[in-house]
Amino acid sequence: MAQEVNPPVEPSVTLLKRSGGLRSRRVLQDDLYHNAALYPDKPAVISGGVSHTYSELQQAALRFAAALNQRGINRGDRVAIYNRNTWECCVSIYGSQIAGGVLVVINPQTKTDKLKHIIEDSDATLLVSEAALAKFFLPAIASNTNVSNVICAGAAKLIARTSTAACPAEIEDFDVVLTKTSARDANADVIPVDLAALIYTSGSTGFPKGVMQTHQSMLFAVESIAEYLRLSADDRILNVLPLAFDYGLYQLLMAIHMGATLVLELGFTYPAKVINTVIENDVTVFPAVPTIFTMLLSMHAKTGLNLPSVRRVTNTAAALPGHFIPTIQKIFPNALIFKMYGLTECKRVSYLEPELLGTKSASVGKAIPGTEVFLRSPQGDPVAVGDEGILHVRGPHVMLGYWKNPEKSKRMLKPGKFPGDRVLCTQDWFRIDEEGFLYFCSRSDDIIKTRGEKVSPTEVENVLSRIEGVREVAVVGVADDLLGQSIAAFLALEKNATLSPQDVISFCASRLESFMVPSSVVFLAELPKTPSGKISKKSLPIEPGS
C-alpha cells in the first residue's frame, strides 16, 4: 500500500453528523468509524503477515469509497467483489458500504460461467478483483455493457496486455486508485433498512439466487452472534474461510464491530502455515468447518498439536461428528466449543451453549439472542414436541427476499401470526424437545449441503452434460459424517464412449468451484426412470458414504 499523504478525516465529525454520537451504530460502516476513533493504532486486519490498523482501514476505505463515487457508484448500486482473502478485499467491503453501494462478494473459486451470471443478474456496474483471477473475470465481462470499471489489485501487467475487445471496461490498479484519491467523508447517507449486500446461494434451478440483506439485518446478526460467542475487543479472530462465504464475511464484520483483530489467511491449503499464524498472533477465536477439523485431528495424531491461546472454537455447515470433540478439546485446551446451525437467508438460526456439549451433543441448540424459532407441518399447522416439522425463523436477521425473484421469495417468506409479520420457512425438517432444543432431521428440497455450501444438482448436471459422450446424468447428495453430504454423479454414456471417473472429475474441476466437484462418479448402462420417463433419483444405487 502507498504511504498516507492526505490529512486524516476526523471520525467523530462523521459520526456526529450522521447519527448523533460515537455510540450510535445503525449501519455497518458505523462500526469502523466507531472503533477507528477508539482504537486508531490497534491492528484491525492482519493479512499476509502485515498488520493494518483501524485508522489505516478507515482511511483506505474512505479513499476507496470516494473513488467509487467518482466512478458513478451511488446509493443502492451493486459492486461486485471477486477477491481472495486479502487486505484489498477488506478495504473494498467497507469502502463499498461507505459509498452507499451494495456488496456482491463472489467466491474466488467461482469460474467464468457462474461469475458472468452473478455479475449480470446483480446488475453490477463495477468489479473489484485481482490480476490472479483475470483469466476468469475477463471473459465473464467481455460482453457486459453494464460494467464500466474494473479496479484490480496487481493490474499493471494486466492493463498492458489486455485489449479493449477482451475487456471493454476500464481497468485500473487498486493501489494507484487509492493513491490518487483523497480520503474524505464519502458516506452516502444510507439508513438501516437500505440494502447492504446480495449474498448469492445455489438454487434448485441451477442458477444462484441473490439473498437480499439490509444493514439492519446484518448488523443485528453481528451483534447477536458476538453476544452468544462472548466476544470482546481483546479477541483475535482467525479467518481461513472465503470472505464470500457468509461464515467468513461475518468474521470480518464481527471483528470490526467488537474492535477486535481479524487474522486473515487465504485458506487452509497449508495447515502448518496457518497453525504458525495462530501461534504467532495469539489467535483467540478459531472458526472452522468439519473438513478443517479433520486435518487438525490428523496433525494432532502426528505432533500432539496444542493451541492454548484459543478461547472460542466455532463450527457450522455440516454437523461436527461427536467423536471429534474429545480430540478437539485436547488441541484447544482452553476453548469453549460452539455448535451452530444457519442458512444464508438469515445468517444464523441457532447455537448450542458449549457447557451443554456433553448432554445435548445431538442438538444444534436454541434460537440465537433476539430471535425465535418454531416448527410447522407442510400445511402450516403447529407440530407436537418430539415430532418432525419444518423449521420457521422469526427475527430482524431474516432476508428481504431473493433479488429479482418474487416467486422463490414467496416460497421462503411466509406471513406470521401477527399483522404484517413475516417469517422464514427454511424448508429443513427438525425436531424440538420439551426444553426447546432443535435437532436437524433432513432437507426437503433438492439442494445438496456440502462443506457448508449449498450446491444445486442442476448446476452440476448442466456441466456434466457438456462432456462429450455423456447421454444421461443425475447428481445427488449422499449422507456423509464429515461433509454433511457428498456429491455423487451417475452417468450413462453414448455407445462406444470411453470415460473414466477421473476424466469426469477433471472436467468438473475446470468449470466448477472445488466444493461442487463430485466426490464419486458411477457409470450405469441406463439411469432408472419413472413411469413418465423422467430420471428417478430415488431409484439410483446410492450407498451411504459412496
N, C-alpha and C positions, 0 to 999 in steps of 0.2 A: 504493500500500500504506500502511496505517496505521503510525505510528511504534511501535517496540518499547516496550512498557510493562511487560513481565514480566521477572523476573530470568532470565538465560540458564541453560540446562542445561549442566552440565559434561560435555562429550562423552566425556572419558576415563572418567568414572564409568560411563556407559552401556556403553562397550566392555569395560571390565574386568569388569563384572558379567556381560555376555553371553558374551564369547568369549575372555577371558584376556589381552587386551592390544591395544594400538593396531595392531599389525602383523597381527593375525588377522582376515582379512576373508573371511567364508564366505557371507554373503548380500548382496544388492545394496545395501541401505541402510548396510552397514558402510563402504562407500566414502565415503559422505557424512560419517559420523561421523569417520572417519579423517582426511579432508582438512580438515574444519572445525576439527579440533584442530591440524593442522599449518599451515594457511593461513587463519585466520579472516577476515582482511581482504582476501584475494585475490578478484578477480572470479570467480565460478563461472559465472554466466549474464549475458550482455548481451543484452537484449531490448528492441526498440523504442527503442534508444539509451540505455536506462537500465541501469546496472551494478548487479548484485546479488552480494554477497559470499558466500563459503562459510558464514559464520556466519549471514547472513540466510536463506540457503536452508535451513540446518538448522533454524533457529528456526521458519520458516514451515511447513516440512514436519512438524515435531513438533506444532505447533498444529493443522495440518490432520489429522494422524493422530488426535490426541485428539478432534477434532470428529467424525471418522468413527466412532471407538469409541463416543462418546456417542450417535450415531445408529444404533447397532446393528451396525456393521461389525466383525466379528471375524475371527480367523484362517481363511483359506480363502474368505471371502465375496468375490464379484465386485463391482468398482467400475468402472462404465463411464465413460470419459473421452472426451468428444466436444468437443474444442477445436482451435482453430488453434494455430500455433506461438507460444505466449505464455509469459510468466513463470508465470502461473497453472497452465498445463499442466505445467510442470516441477515446481512445488510439489505438484500433485496426484499426479504419478507417484511421487515419493519419499514423500509423506505416506501414500499408499495402501499402499506397501510396509511402512512403519514400523507402520502399523495392523494389519498381517497380511493385508491384502486382496490380491486377485488382480487385476492390471491387465487391463482390456479397453479398449485405446486404439483409438478409432474415427476413421477418416479424416474430417476436417471437410467433405470433398466428398460424403460419403455422404448420400443422400436418404432420405426418410421410410420407405419400404417396407423397404429393407435395414437401416436403423437399427433399426427395430422388430424385425426378425428377430434381429439380433445381441443386442440387449438381452434379448429373451425367451429366445433359445437359451442365452445365458450365465447366465441366472437372476440377472442383476444386480439388486441391491436399492437401489442409489444411483447417481445420474447426476451427473456433473460436466460443466458446459458453459458457454456464454456467451450473452448476450442476442442476439447477431447470428445465432445458429443456432436461435433459438426456433421459427421457422416450420417447421423440420424436426423438432425433438425433441418439441414439444408434441403434435402428432398421433401421434407414434410411441409415446408413453407414456400417451395419453389413456385407453386401456382396460387398461393394465397394472397389476395389483394388487400386483406384487412391488416395484416402485419406490416407495419411501415418501418419499424425499427427493431434491431437485434442488438442488445448490449451483452457482450460476450467476454468472459474472462480469458486472458491469453490470446486475444484476437489478432495480434499484429500480423503473424504469418498467414492466418486465415483470410484476412482482408486483402492481402496482396495476391492470393491465388484464387479468389472467388470472383466469378464473373457476375454481371448483373442478371444474366439469364439463369444462373444457378440460384441466385438469391436476389429477388427484386427489392427486398427491404435493405435499408441502410445498416451496415454492420459497424459497430463502434466498440472500442476496447473499454472494458469495465473500469480499470484504473484511470484511464485517460478521461473518461466521462466524469469520474469523481473529482479528479484534479482540476478540471476546467469549470466545475460548478461550485458556486459558493453555498455554504451552509446557511440556510435561512428558515424561518418558520413556514414550511410548505403545507401545513395542515389544511385539509380540505373541509374542515368543519363537519365531519361525519358525526352521526349520532348513534346510540346503541342499537337501534333497530335497522341500521343500514347493513347491507350485505358486506361481509368481511372476506369470505372465501367460498370457492367452489372446490370441493374435495371429491375427485372422481373415484367411483367404485364400480366394480363389474356388475352388469345387469344380465338377466336371463336371455335377452335378445342377442347378446354378443357385443353390444356397444356399451361402454362405461357411461354411467349417469353422474351428473354433477350434483352433489349434495350441497344445498344452499345453507350456509351457517352465517348468522349475524355476529356483529361484535358482542352483542348482549349474550347470545347463546354460548359463544366460545369463551368469553371471559367468565361466565358463570361456571362452565365446566372446569376451567383452570382453577378457579377458587375452590370448588367442591373437591376436586382431586387432591389439590395441595393440602386441604384441610384433613382429609382422612389419611393421607400418607404422612401427616405430621411433619411437613417440611418447614424449613426456616431459611433465613438469609445465609446461614453458615454452611448450607449444603453445597456440594459439588456433584452435579448430576452428569453421569456418563450418557452419551447417546451414540450408539452404533447403528441405530435403525434409520432408514431413509427419512429425511425431513418431509417427504411427500406422503409418507405413511402417517396417518394421524397420530399413532402412538409415538412416532418420532417427532412430529411437529410440536406436539404438546409438551415434550421435554424442554424445548426451547422456550415456549410460551410460559411454562411454569417457572423456569429458572429466572426469566426476566421479571415475571410477576413477583417472585419472592425476593428479588435482589440477590439471588444465588449465582452460581457459576456453572455454565454448561461446558462440559469437556467433550468436544466433538471429534468423532472418528469417522472415517469414510465407510467403515463397515467392520464385520468380524471375520474377514477373509484370513487375516493373520492374527490368530488368537494370542500368541505370545507377545506381540507388539501391543495389543490392547491391554493385556494384563500389566505390562510395564507402565502404560499410561495410567491405569488405575492406581498403581503403587506410587508413581512419581507425583501424581496430582492429588493424592489423598481423597480419592473419589468416595462419596458417602451414599450415593443412590445409584443402583445398578438395575436399569430396566432391560428386560430380555424376553425372548420367546423360547419355547422348548428346544428348538434346534441349537440355540446358543448354549443352553444349559447342558445339552448332551455333550458338546465339545468341552465344556468346563469339567464335567464329570470324568471325561477321558483324560484330561490334563491332570486332574487330581489323582487319578489312579496311578499315574506315572511319576508325579513330582510332589504329591501332597500339597496341592495348591491351597494357600491360605491368604485371605484378603480381609484383615481385621478392620480397615478403615470404613468399610461399607456398613451403613446402618439401616438401609432400606433396599430390599430386593423386590422387584415387581414383575409379574408375569401376566400377560393377556394373550389373545389369539387362541391357539389350541390349549386345551387343559393341560396342566402340568402333571405328569404321571406321579402318583403318590410315592412310588419307590425312589423318586429323585430326591425327595425332601430331606432325608437324613444326611445325604452327602452334601447337598446344598448348604445345610446348616453347618457342616464342617468347613466348607470353603469360606462361608461368611459367618464366622462365629458370633459376631456382634450385631447381626442384622435381623430385622423383622421382615418376614416374607409375606407378601400380599398376593393373593389370587384375585383375578378380576375378570369381568365379562363386559363386553361392549360391542357396539357396531357404529359405523361411520355416521349413521343417521342421527345419532345423539351422543356420539363420542364414547361415553361410559355409562353403563347401566348399574353395575353392582360391584361390590368388593367384599372380601372376607377378612374380618379382623385377624391379624396374624396370631393372636392369642388363642383363636379357635381352630387353628390349622389341624390340631390333633383330634378334636371331637367332631368337626364339621368338614373333614377333608374332601368329601364328595361334592360339597356345595360351592357355588360361586358367590355366596354371601347375600347381603341385603342391598337395597337401593342406596345409591350414593347420597350424601347430605343434600337436602333441599329438593328431593325428588321422591316420587312414589312409583311402585310397580304393582300390577295385578294380572291375573290370568283370566282369559275368556275362551269360550268354545268358538268354533268357526262361525256359529250363528250369533255370537256376541253375548251369550249367557255366562253368568259367574260360574266358576269351577270350584268344586269342593276341595278342601285341604287334602293333599296326597294324590289327587287326580291330575292328569296331564291337561294342559291348556296352552293357548297361545299367549306369549308374554306381551303385555302392553306397558308403555312407559309414559309417565307424565312429568313434565318439568320444563324449566326455561332452556334446557340444553337441546330440546327437540328441534330438528331441522325445519326450515320454512317449507321445504319440499325439494323435488328434483328440478334442476334447471331445464326450462322449456319442455317439461314432461308432466303435464297436469294429470294424465291418466294414471301413471305409476305413482304419482304423489298421492292421489286419492286412495290407492290401494294400501298405502302405508300409513296415512294420516286419517284417523277416524274421529268423529265427534265424541267429546267426553260427556260425562253425566251432568256437568254444569253448563249453563248457557254460554255459548261462544267458545267453550273449551275444546281442545283437540289433543289427541294422544297418539303416540307412535305404536303402531301394530308391527312388532318385529318379525312376524311370520316364523318365529322359532318356538318350539314346544318345550315347556318347562313343567316341573312340579314345584309346589311350595309346601313347606312343612308347617306344623302348628306354631312354630316360632317365627315364621316369616322368611326362612332361608330358602333360596332358589336352587334348583337342581336342573341342569341342562339335560334335555332328552334327545331332541333331534331338530333338523331343519325341515321346513315344509315346502321350500322352493327348490329349484334345480341348481342353485348356486353351490359351488364347492368352496369350502372354507379350509385353506391350507396355509400353514406358516403364518397365520394371522391375516392373510389376504383373501379377498373374495375373488373367485375365478369363475367366469362364465364358461360352461362346457361348450356353448355355441361358438364362442370366440376361438377356442382351441380347435374345435371341429372344422371351422372355416379355414384355418391354417393347414390342418391335416389333409383336407380335401384338395388342396393345391398340389400335393405330391403326385408326381406322375406315376400312374399305375394303381392309385387308390380308387376303389369303386364305391365303398361304403365306409362310414366311420361313425363311431359313437364314443363319447367321453363321459366317464362317471367318476364320482368320488368314492373312495374306499376307506372305511374306518381305519385310522392309524393312531396309535397311542402317542406318538411323537408329534406328528404334523397336524393332528386333528382329522384331516382326510388327506390321502394321497391321490394323485391323478392317474387314472388308468385309461388307456386308449385301446379300443378294439377296432381292427381294420379288416375289411375284406378286399382282396386285390383283384385287379383285372387278370385275365388269363395270360400266363407267361410273364407276369410282372415279378420281379425279384427285389425284395426289400428286406433289410434286416432291422431289428428293433433300434440299433444304433443309428441307422440311416434316418429313421423317423425322428428320433430324439435330436439328432444334429440339425435336421431341417427346422424343427420347432425352436431350438435354441437360437437360431439365427434370426427368428422373427417374433419371438415372444419373450417376455420377462422370465427370469430363471424360475420363479415360483409357479409359472404357468406351464412349464415343460412337463410332459407326462413322466411319471416315475416308472411306469411299466407299459409295455406295448404287447398286445396279444393279437395274433393273426387268426382269423376264422375263415372257413370256406364261404359261409354266409352269416350275416348278422340276423338274429332272431327277429321275427316280425309279429305285429298284432294282426288280427283278422282283417283290418282295413289296409294292411300293407305297410304300416309305419314301423320303424325300428323300435323294438321293445327292450328298453334298457333294463327293465326288471328281470328279463329272461337271460341276460348276459351271465356267463360263467364267472361270477365275481367271487374271489376268495379274500377274506379279511387279511389285510397286510400285504396283498399281492402288488 
